[in-house]
Amino acid sequence: MFQSKKMKWSHYSSQEWTLLSIVLAFFFLLGMLSFKQYSKNKALKADDILKDVKKEFLKEGTLDGSWIELTKVPWKKFAHKTDVYYGGISRYEDYKLVQYEFIADAYSGSIIDIYRV
């Protein structure tokens, strides 16, 4: 009763192929940009940042303890605004317990400040 006619790939014109490739390229670029924006606004896990800090401190000697707050805190210095994690490391230096505290960017994981307490 109803006969469907299957179109083969060769029946499409070159203009239709060009339009299809332009549309695919557009959506590919749109996907890349949206993924970049999504990953930029995604915070890292506090435990992963602490592991990185501990790895750097272990290059200089053993550690006695470490901690990090699991909640992000808004932070502003001059014109730079971001969310940060606060943490700390303790170790023995010259037979005395020394403590360090650090501030780490929650999105990039970079250490903003580190100081001896």
N, C-alpha and C positions, 0 to 999 in steps of 0.2 A: 503494500500500500504506500508507505512512505519510503522513499529511497534516499539515503543520505549519500552525498557525494564527498568522498574524502579528498581533501586538497593535499597535494604533495608539496614538499618544501620548495621545489623548483617553480611552483606557480606564483610565489610571492615576488613582487617587483623589487628592484634594487632600492627604490625609495622607501619601501616598507622595511627592508632590512636595515637601512640607514637609520630610520626612525626608531626601530627596535633597539639598535645598538646605542643610540643617544639616550634613550630612556633607561636602559640598563646601566650605562655609565653614570647617569645622574643619580639613580638610586644607590649605586655602589658608593659614590662620594658622600651622599647623604648619610648612609649607614656608617661610614668611617668617621664623619664629623660628629654624629650623635654618640658613637662609642667613645670617642676621645673626650667629649664633654661629660659623659657619664663616668668614665674612669677618673677624670680630673676631680670630680666632686665626691668621690668615694673615699672614705677614710680608711686608713690601714688599721690593722688590729694592733692593739697596745702590746700584746705579747710578742708580736713579730718585731716591733721596734725595740723592745727590751732585749730580745735575743741579739739583735745587731749591735746594740750598745755593749752588751756583755762580751760579745766576740771581740770588739775593739779593746776593751779593758783587759781581756785575757792575754792579749799580745804582750802586755807589760808585767803580768804576774797573776797570781791566783786571786780569786774573789772570796769574800766572806759572806756577802748577801746582796740581794738586789730587790727592788720593788718598782712598781709603776701603777699609777692610778688608771683604772679602766674607763673612766668617763672623760670625754673631751671637755676642755674648758676654753671659752673664747679668750683670745689674747690679741693685744694691739700694741705695736711699738711704732711710733711716728705714723707713717701712712700705711704700714703693713698690718692687715688684719687676717687672722686665721684661727683655727682651733688647734689646741696643743694638748699633749699629755705631759704630766709631771712624773718624774721618776727619780730613783736614786740607786747608788752602788756603794757598797762598803768593802774595804779591804785593809789588810795590814801593810803599813809602810814603816820601816825602821822600828818594828815591834810595837807600833801604835795603831789602833784602829782609826782609819781615816774614812770619812764619808763624803761622797760627791752627790750632788743633785743636778738633774738636767731637765731641760725643756725641749721636747721634740715636736716638730710639726706633725699633725695628725694625718695630713694628706700626702706629704712627700716622704715622711720618716726622717728627714734631716734634723740634726741637732741644732737648735737655735742658740742655746746657751748651756754651759756646763760650769759648775763652780764647786769649790771645796767648802764644806761646811765646818 
